[in-house]
Amino acid sequence: MNRLTETTDPTVEMLPRAAHALGALDDLVTRRPPLRAAIVGGAGSGKTDALAYLRGRLDRDGRPTHLWSARNRTDRIDDDVTLLVDDAQELDEKALGTLLERAHRPDAGLVIAYRTWPAPPALVEITRVVEHDNPPLLLGEVTLAEVRTDLLSADAACAQHILDISGGTAWLVAACVEAHDLQDCSDDPEHRELARVVRRRIQHRLETVSPAVRRRIETLSLGARDAGAETADAAEVIAEGHAEGLLTANGRPLPLVADAARASTSIDVLIDLIRQGSLDLVPGSDLAASLDGVVDPALGSAIAERARAEIACQPALAAALFERAVACGVPESEIAAAHAHALWAAGDGDGAGLLLGGVGIDRAHRDHDLAADTLATTWADRGMMSIAHDTYRAMPPASAPGRTRALVAAAGAGRLVERDPSSGTADATAPAAPSARGVALDLLDRGLRATLTDDSPREAVDDLRRAADLSCAARDTSPTPELPAVIAATAAIGIGDLDLAHTVVTDALTHTAHCRRWRPRLLLWNAWIAVQREQVAEARRSLAAATADSGVLSARDDVIAAAVTVELARRYDDLAALGSAWDSLKSRVRRVEPDLYMLLPLSELVIVSARLGDADWMQPAFRDALALVDRLGEPSVWATALHWAGIQRGILENRPDDLAPHAKALVAAARHNPLAARMAQAGRVWTAILAGTVDPDAVEAAARGLATVGLAWDGARLAGHGARRSKDKKVGARLLACARELHPRETAPSGEPATGPVPTSANTGLSEREHEIAQLVLQGRTYAEIGAELFISPRTAEHHIGQIRRRLAATSRSDLLAKLRVAMNTTEGAGR
């Protein structure tokens, strides 16, 4: 060891822990008698060494001294004798009274040394009196320079690390210096071996302090909140721990002390604290590291129970805790279902499926239904609802909630499950009042079944809406093949109530802070609904947020994202942009099989594929979707959008005969479904237009009727189609005006910044309408395409282009394009 105490300086040999106070002690001795002072410091700070040094110096100078303590004191000491009192905090009231009398005699020599706790009033008064002669000598805090002085051959980094882990507390610094070895330090810059050696000394001190101090140190060292931190005695506990050299002045354990406390805490204490939910078990934490290699099934069981409680809010942490529980000796089969639930909730559906695939869980297992729900949900997320249904068939749920989720999977796969009249969704054996979660599942079961019968679609949707609301209120984070909010929203769209669908999804989004696993899907449905409501900016924001939230979407969610993307392109971009979007996304839509809750995006994709002459790509999915609703008896809530897609596909492909079966299905559903009624009306009008008959009253009524059920864009297309087919200019103008009213070109909402420069006649020489047309001309659009985009006739588009040519004095088409590019670039520069 290279320490200053190994030098030949005899004075330093006398005070190995108070060497840093040597100058202050020498200053006291050289002052004029009487010597009066207070030496204050925590346990092990060198108070006794300091008194011994003073006594030696005074003896050499021929000045009489007397050592007094709680164990060795004399009643009467002459005033010319310097009375040295050690551990004054331990003196009884009588002894302190004697010392206080001496302190009040200004010629009496008195040096008292004591810890900062306990602090009897008489001791505080003695200190106040002697401080009039000399300021107190405060021991216990060591500086970096002093550590480097003790460690002569150590570098600055080594000394700083020792200062950090010891908190600069004198007794811990001294212990570290004594245990320090340069050879070990060179191989162990983190001083792990040094900490191991010092740990036993710290643990011994922990065994001697009061139970309250030890409890605080243990709980805080383990990352728990001290249950007594807010009691009236908390300040006393902190003061005692600080005086013992174990706590900082603000009550935190010193780093080396915390390490020793974690190493010595019993398993029983750990289990109690884990069950209280007050320990920080985050991977990488000091506590988690201290459990490495610990095998104790009881501890593992406590960790597993804690993990179950964390799944809802911190699923990634829960998954890590389950792994820790297995490492502690808990059998994997015992917690596999809950572990898989945590993995799924954290976004690792594949990991959840793999885990459950390798573990057998029988029907008597406490987590049997959870295993079935989790495994079925992983299959549903992959876009394989039929396998989710098969999972429930192989693992029949024993509980009412499990049976409801099995119904969701069965209906999603087009397989109706008969309800067992002897079992409701609430446990028959439970006499307690109904819970929000139980009632939500009951309403979900009843509402979903009702949508499949067409008896009362509105009442069915109302039940589903209440189920979604209560599921959110109950903060139900259980895995399920489809969210109640999504089922309710898609059913609402299926009867033409787009506003209700929007409300259901936005309400659910406000409750997803407790379960981010569902947030991407809700955002995607919010985007889908925003497109239907002509809110393109909101749709784009939600679409972007869904990807940003989750990073990688499930296969099923990815199809929704693809459908939103192509729908935006179909409505707001040109044909080339739509084709480009379709080419980049079409392979993704074949990854999943059709299910009941995905018929809306699938219907959109069927229409887009027909629009682009690629209907064959979606034909297998369209065929399977039609078979699915046929198996369920053609429920109008779910089948209507699919048949509308069939009509649109027939129109786009100019195959009138293909419209008949879909039109027939819509007419049959029109009796009890307002959406089907509006679609049937529009289908008849569209068929008449294709046959050459344009009745403006019928066209406008059908177009506006579509708008009332959330299909304003389809209504605008119908009116625009009628305008182009009409030979009467007045009829054409009327229908084009209707189309523009139903599908206006979106502008930035008030209060939001525009996404680009706003052109005006001042900087382009063109009107706003001419500027819109100029942009489309530069995109290579034909008169017909410009008319379809802006809901004007091709002749009107041609007229506007002629006006633009005259304004710019263009002599040819190529000259017009060149001058338009210059004008538009100038506009953009001015906008910036």
N, C-alpha and C positions, 0 to 999 in steps of 0.2 A: 504494500500500500504506500502511496505517496501522499502523505498528509503533513500539514504544518505541525501537528502535535508530535511528530517524530523528530522534530528539530531539537536542538539543545537548549532552547529558550525555556527556562524553568517556569516562568510566569504562565506561558501558554499551557504547559503540562497541568497547571493547577485549575484551568477552566476550559476543558475541552468543548463544552457546549455554549459557553458565553464568551468565546474568544472575540467574537465580533463586537462585544461591548467593552473591550479592553480599554480603549481610549477614554470612554465615559467614566469607567471605574477609577482610572488613574487620576482623572480630573477631580473626582470626589475626595480622594485621599490627600491630594495636595492642597485642598482648601483649608481655610482656618477652622480649628475646632470651635464648637462641637460638630461632629459629623452627624447630619440628620438627612435621611433620604428614604424613598420607597422604591423597591425593586419589584416590578410586576411582570408576570408572564405565566403562560400555561404550563401544564405538566411537561417536564422534560426540557424546559426552555433554558435551564442553566442558572436558576435562581440560587440554588445551594452552592454551585461552583462560584458564583459571583460573591456570595457571602464569605466563602473560604478564602477567596483571593483578597478581599478587603481585610479579613482578619490577619492574613499573613503579612500584608503590607503594613498594617497598623502595628502589629507585634514587632516588626523589624524597626519601626520608627519609635519604639518604646511607648506606644500609646495603649493603655489597657483596654481590653475588650471582654465581652462576656456573651456566649451563645445561649440563646433562649428559644425554646420551642414548646409545643404542646406536651411533649414527652419529657422535657428537661428544662424546668424553669425555677428561678429563685425569686422569692417575694420582694427582696430589697436589693437594689443595685445602685451604687453611687452615681451621681449625675456625671462625674468626669470620666466614667467608664462608658465606652461606646457599646450600647446594647444591640446585639445582632439577633433579630427574630426571624426564624425560618417558618414557613407554612403558617403564617399568621391567620389565614382563613379558618384554620382548625381550632383556634383558641376559643375557650368558653367565654361567656359574657363577663365573668369576674376578671379574667386575665386581660381581656380587651379593655376593661375599665381601668385597670392598673396602667396599661400602656398609654391610654388616652390621658391619664393624669401626667405621666412622664412627658408626653408630647407637648402638653401645655406649659412645661417648664422649659424655657428657651435655652438654658445652658445644659440640658440633659442630652447626651449623645444617644441617638436612636436610628437604627436602620431596620426597616421591616421588609420582608420579602413574602409575597403571597400570590396565589392564583386569583384570577378575575372572578371566580365563583367558588363557593358562595361569597356573598358580599354583605356581612352584617353591618348595620348602621354605624356601630362604633368603629369598625375598621375603616369605613369610608371617611369618617370624621378624622381619624388618626392621619390618614393619607392627606386630607385637605390641610391639616395643620403643618405637617412636615414639608409639604410642597412649597410653603412660604420660604424655606431655606434653599431648597434645590428642586429642580423639576424631576419628576419620576423617571427612573430608568426602565424602559419598556423592552422586555426580552421576548423572543419567540419568532420574530420575522427575520429571515436571512436574505441577503441580496445576492445577485448573480456574482458580483465581484468577490464576495465572501466565500461563495461556493468554489469559485475558481482558485481562491487562495488555499482552500482545503485540498483541492484536487490539483496539485501542482503540475502534473504531466498530462492532464486531460484537456481536450480542446473545448472551444466555446460551446459547440453544439451539445457535447456530452454534459457539460455543466448546466446548460439551459434545460435540457431534458430532465435532469435530476431535480432542478428547481421547480419545473412544471408538475412532475408527478408527486412531489412532496408538498406542493403548495407553499414552499418557502418556510415551512414550519420547522423550528430549530431542531427538535428531537428527531424528526423524520429525516432532515438533512444529515444530521450526525449519524443516524443509522445507515443511511445510504452511503455516506462517505466511508464508513467503517467496512461496509460490505463490498465496496467498489473494487474492481480489479481491471486494470487496463487491458489485459489480454482478453478477458471476457467481453469487455466493452467493444473491442475492435471487431469481434465476431457477433456481437449482440447490441446493435445501436439502440434498440428499444428497451434495453436493460431488463429483459424478462427474467434472467437468472437473478439479478439483483432484487427485483420485486419479489421473487419467490423466497429469497433468504430473509428479507425484511418482513414478509407477510406474517411469519410466526410471531414476531415481536408485536405486531399490530393486533393480531388475534388475541394475544395474551392481554393486551390492554383492553380490548373489547370485553373480555371476560370479567374485568374488574369494575367497569362503569355501571351506572344504574340501569335497570331494565328499560326505562323510558329513553335514555340516550341510545342504548344499543338498538332498540326497536326503530328509532328514527334513522339511524345509520343504515340498518339492514334494509328498511323499506325504500329509502331514497337511493341506496346503492343498487337496488334491484330495478330501479326505474319506476317504482310505485309512488303514489302520493301518500304522504304520512297522514294517517287518519287523525292524529292529534295535532296537526299543524295549526289549526285554527282555535285551539282551546286556550284557556287562560294560562295554562302551564307551559305553553309552547316556548315562550321567551326564556323561561327557566331552563328548559331542556336544552335549548340552543346555547345558552350561556354556559351550562355545565359541559356540554360537548366541546365547545370552543376552549374552555379552560383545560380540558383534558388533552387538547392538541389533536382532536379528531375531526372537528367540524370547523369550517370557515366562520368568520364573524356573522355571515348571513345564513348560517345553518346548513350548508351543503357539505357532504363528506369530502375530505381530501381525496385526490385520485387514488393514491396507494391504499388509503383506508377503505375506499369503496371496493377496490379489487380484492382486498383481504376479506371484507364482509361478504362479498358474493361467494368467495371460495369456502367460507365457513358456515354459510346459512344452511340450516337443515332442510331436508326434503319436505318435511311436514310444514315448515314455514312457507316454503315455495308453493306448495299445493294450496295452502290457505289463501295466499295472496293471489294466486292465479284464479281461484274460484271467486274471489272478490272482484275480479276483473280490473285490478289496479296495476298490473305489471305491464311494462313495455316489452313485448316479445318480438318486436320487429327484427327480421333477419339482419344481421350485421351489427346489432346493438351489443353492448358489453354483456348484458344478461344472456342473450342468445349464444354468444361465444362461450360464456362460462358453462353452458349446458352441453357443449360438444363432448361426446363420449359418455354422457351420463345415461345409464340404462336403469330405468325404474318404471315399471308398468303403472304404478299408482300416479306418479308424476305425469306419465304419458296420457293417462285417462283424463287428468285435470286439464292438460293442454288441449286435448281433443274437445272437451266440453267448451273450453274457451273459444276454440276454433269455430264451433257451431254458432256461437253467439256473434262472431265477427263476420259470418258469411254475407249478411244483408248489407253491411256498410263497407267492409274491407275484405272482399273475397280473395284478393291476392294474398293478403296476410293470413287469412284463414287457410288457404291451400298450403302455405309454408308451415303453419302450425300443425296441420295434419301430418305433414312429412316429419316434423319434429316428434310428434306423438309416436309415429311408427318407429323412429330411431330410438325412442325411449322404451320400446318393447311392446307397444300396443299392436295386436294382430291387424294386418291390413284389412282382412275381411270384416272386422268389427266396425271400421269407420269408412270403408270404401265408398259407400253411397254418399255420405256427407262430404267426403273429400272430392268426389266427382262433382257434386253440386257446387262446391267452392271453385273448382277449376272452370266449370261451365260459366259461372257468374263472373269470373275474372276474364272471360273471353276465350278460354282454351277448351272449346267444345270437343276438338279431336282428342285432347288429353283426357277429358272426362269419359269419352266413349271407350278409349283404350283401357282405362283403368277398370271400368265396369265390365268390359269384355273379358278381362282376365280373372274375375273374382265371382264365385258362385254365391248368390244371395237367395236363401230360401224364403218361403212365404211367412215363416214365423219371425224372421229378422225384424228388428225395430224399424229399420230403414228400407223395408221392402218396397213400399210405395214410392219413397223418395228415389230409390234406384230406378224404378220403372219410369217415373216422371222425367228424371234427368236423361236417361238413355233415349227415351222417346223424343225428348226435345232436341237432343243432338242430331237425331235423324231428321226431324222437321227442319232444323236450321240448315241442313245439307240439301233441303229441297226434296226430301223423300218421305212425304207424309204417309204413304202406304206402309213403309217400314216402321214408322212411328206407331201406326195402328197395329201392325203385327207384334210390336214390342208389348203393347198392352194385352194383346191376346195371349202372348206367351207368359206374361207376368200380370195376371188379373189383379187389379187393385183391391185391397181389403177395406180401404177407407172411402168415405163419401167424396172428399176432395179428389182422390185419385180416380174415382169413377167419372167425375165430371171432366177431368182432363182427358181421360180415355175417350169420352164422347167427343171432345174437341178434335182429337186425332181421327176418330172414326168418321165423323162428318167431313172433316177436311179431306179424307181419302175417298169420300163418296160412299161410305158404308154406314148406314144408319144402325144404331144400337138401340134395341128396345129398352125402355126404362123399366127397371124392376120395381113394381108397385110397393114392395115391402121395404124398400130402402130409399130414404130421402138423402139429401146431401148433408143434412145435419145429423150428427151422431145421435141415435135414438137413446143411447144410455146416458147422455149428458143432460142433466136437469138444469144446467145453468142457462142464463139468458142468452139468446142468439148473439153471435159475434158478427162483426162487419164482414170478416172473411167468409164465415159460413153462409151468411145471407147472400153475399156476392156470388158464391159458387152456385147456390140454389137458383138465383135469378139467371145466371149464365146458362145453367142446364135447361131451365124452362124456356128462356128466350131463344136459345139456339135451336131447340127442338121445334119451337113454334115457327121459326123462319123456314123450316123445311116442309111445313104443311100448307102454307098460304091461307090459313084460316083468318088470321088477323095480323098482317105484316106490321102495321103501326104499333100494335100492342107488343108484339115480339121485339121490335126495335127499342121500345121504351124499357122493356125488361133488360135488354142488353146494355142500354145506356146506364141504368141504375147499377147493374153488375160492374160495369167499368168504374163508375164513381166510387162504389164501396170497395172495390179491389184496390184502388189508389188510396182511399182513406185508411184501409187496413195495412197499407205498405206491404202487400204480399209480394215477396220476391221469389216465390217458388218457381221452379222450371215448369213451363207449360208449352205445348206445341204451338199455341198462338195466344197472344195477349188479349184479355177481355176488351181492352180499349180498341184494338184493331178489329176484332170481330164486330163490336158495336158500330164503329165508324164505317166499315165496309158494308154492313147491313143497312146503315142509314143512307149511304150512297145508293144502295140497291133499291130504295123506295123513293129516291130523288130528293132526299133531305141533306143537301150538301152543307148547310149551315150547322146542322146538328153534328155531322161528321167532324167538321172543323172544331166545334166546341169540345167534343169528346177527346180528340187528339191533343188539343192545346191544354186541356185540363190535365191529361195524363202526363204531358211533358213537364208541367209544373211540379209533379210529384216524383220525377225520376232521379232527383238528387240522391235518394237513398238506394237506387238500383240503376246504375249507369248501363247495365247489361242491355236494357231494353231501349235506351235512348236513341241509338242510331235508327232502329226500326220506326220509332215514333216520328223522328225527324223526316224520314223518307216518306211516310204517309202524310205528314204535314206538307211536304213538298208536292206530293201528288194532288192533294186537295187544293193547294194554292194554285196549281196549274188550271184545275177545273174552275176555280173562282176568278180566273183572269188576273192573278197576282203573281206575275212572272218574277219580280224581284224577290219576293218572299220565297218562291219556289227555289230559286237559285241559291239563296242563303241557306235554306234548310238542307238542300242537297249537299252543299259544301260542308256544312256543319256535321252531317251524318258521317262523312268520310273522315273528317278531322277528329271526331270523337272516338272512332273505333279503329282507325288505321286500316284494317282489313275487314271487309264486310263478310258475313256469312253468305253462302251461295244463294240462299233465298232472298236475303236483303239486297244482294248485288243485282238480282233481276229487277227488283223494284227501282233501284237506282238507274238501271239501264232504261227502263220504261219511262221514268221521269225525264231522262236526258233526251230520248228520241221524241217524246211528246213536246218538250220545249222547242226542239229543232223543227218539228212539224208545224208548230203554230207560229213561231217567231223567226225562223231562218228560211233561207231559200232551199230549193230542191237539192242543190249540190251539197249544202251543209247537212241536210237530213240524210242524204246518201252516205256521206262520210261518217256521220255518227252511227248509222246503222251498220256499216261495214266494220267499224271498230268494236261494236257491241254485240253483234248477232250471235257470235259463238258463245257468249256468256249466257244467253237466254235458253240455250239447250242443255244447260247443266242441271236443271231442276225439272221435276215432273209437275204437271198441273195439280193444284189442290184448291179447295173451295175458297180459301181466303186470298188466293193469288189470281182469281179470275179477272179482276179489273186490270192490273198491269198486263196480263196475258192478252186480254182483248185489245188493248192499245197496240201491242206488238203485232197482233194479227193485222190490224188496219194499216200500220206503217209498212209491214212487209208487202201488203197488196199495193200500197201507194207507190212502192219502189219496184214493183214487178217481181218480187221475190216471195210470193205467197207460199210457194212450195216449202220454203224453209220452216215456216210456222205451221204447216198443215198437220204434222204428227201431234203437236201439242194441242192444236185446235180440235182435232178429232178426239183426243183423249179427254179434253175438257168437256166436250159435248157428251161424251159417254158418262163422265162423272155426274153431271147434272141430271142425265137421264136415269141413272141408277137411283138418284135421290127423289125422282118423281117430278123433275122440272120445277123446283121451287123458284118462284119469280124473283125473290129477293136476291138470289145468287145468279140465276140464269139470264136475267134480262140483258145485262151488259154484254154477255157472250153472244146473244142473238143479235144485238145491235151491231156488234163487230162483224157478224156474218152478213148483215145487210150492207154495211159499208164496204166490205170486201167485194160483194157482188156488184155494187155500183162502180167501184174503182176498176174492176176487171171487165165491166160492161157485160155482165152475165146475169141478166134479169131473172132467169130461171132459178138461179141459186138463192134468190131472195125469198122465195115462197115458203120454205119450211121455217125460216127464221121469222118472217112476218106473221105466219100462222101462230107461232109460239108467243109472239108479243101480243097478238090479238087475244089469245086465250088468257094471258096473264093480266090484260088490261082491266078486267072486271074488279080486281082487288089490289092492283099495284099502280099508283099514279105515275111512276116512272115508265112502266111498261105501256100505260095508256098514251103518254106523250110520245113515246118512241113509235108505237103502232101508228098513231096519227101521222107522225113525220114520215114513216116508212111508206104509207099510202101516197102522201104528197110527192115524195121523191120518185116513187115508181111512176106516178102520173107525169112528172117532169121528164123522166127518161123516155116516156111514150110520146112526148111532144105537147103535153097539156100543161100550161102554166096558169093556174088560178091564183092571182095575187093575194086575194083574201085568205085562201086556204094555205098558201105558202107562208104568209106573214103570221097567221095564227099558229101554224105548226112550229115555225121558227121561234116565236115568242114562247110557245108552250115548252119547247125544249129548254129555253133559258130559265123557266120557273123551276125546273128540276135539276139545275146545275149543269146544263149542257149548252151554255150560251155560245160557245165556239162552234158546236155542231149546228146550232140554230143559224149562226152567221153563215156557215158554209151552205146550208140549205137555201137561205135567202139569196146568197151570191150565185148559187147554181141556177136558181130560178131566174135571176136577172139576166144571166148570160144566155139562157135558153129562150127568153121571151123575145118576141119580135116587135113588141110594143115598147117604144122608148120611154114612155111615161111609167109603164109597169116596171121596166128595168130600173129606172131611176128610183122609184119607190122601194123596190126590193134591195137595191144597193144601199140606200139610206138605212134601211132596217139592219142590213148586215153590218154596216159601220157602227151603228148604235150598239149592237150586241157584242161586237168584238173590236173595241177601240184600240188603237196602238197605244201601248202603255208609256207613260212619262214618269219621271222621277216624282215621288210623292212630296208634298210640301214639307220642308224641313230637312229633306235628304239632298245631298249634293248630286248633281247630274253626273253621269258617267262619262261625258264627253262635252265638247264645245257645242253651244247652241247656235245654229246658223240663223241669220236674219238677212233681210234684203240689203242691209247696210254693208255687209261684208261679202255677200255672194252675188247680189243682184237678182236672186231668185226668191220666190215666195216660199213659205214653209212647205206647201204641197209639192212645188216644183223641186225643192231640195230633196224631199223624200224620193221622188221619182228619179232624180239625178243619181242618187245613191244606188238605186236598183238598176239603172242603165249601166253604171260602171261595173255592176256585178254580172253583166251579160244577160239580163232578163229580157224576155220577149214581151210584146205588148200584152199578150194574154196572161203571162205570169205576173206582170206588174199589176194588171187589173185584179187578178185573184188575190194578190197580197194586200192591196189597198181597198178592195171591195169597190172598184170602179170598173167601167166597161173597157175593153181593149181600145175602142175608138176614143174614149176620154183620155186614156193613157197616151195614145198617139197624138192627140191634140196638145197635151201638156208638153210632150217632147218637142213638138213643133215650136211651141212658145219658147222653150229653153234654147232651141237652136237660133231663133231670131234674136233673143236677148244677148247671146254670146257671139252673134255674127258668125256662126259656124257654117262653112260652105259644103261640108260632107260629113258622113258619119264618123270617119276617122278624125276629122278636125274637131267634131263635137266632143268625142271622147278625150282628145288631148286637152281641149280647153276646160272640160269638166274636171279633169285630174288637177289642173293648175288651180282652178277655183276652189276645189274641195281641200287641197293642201293648204291654200291660203287661209281658208276658214279654220282649219285645225290649228294652224299656227296662231291665229288671232285668239282662238279659244284658250290656248295655253297661256 
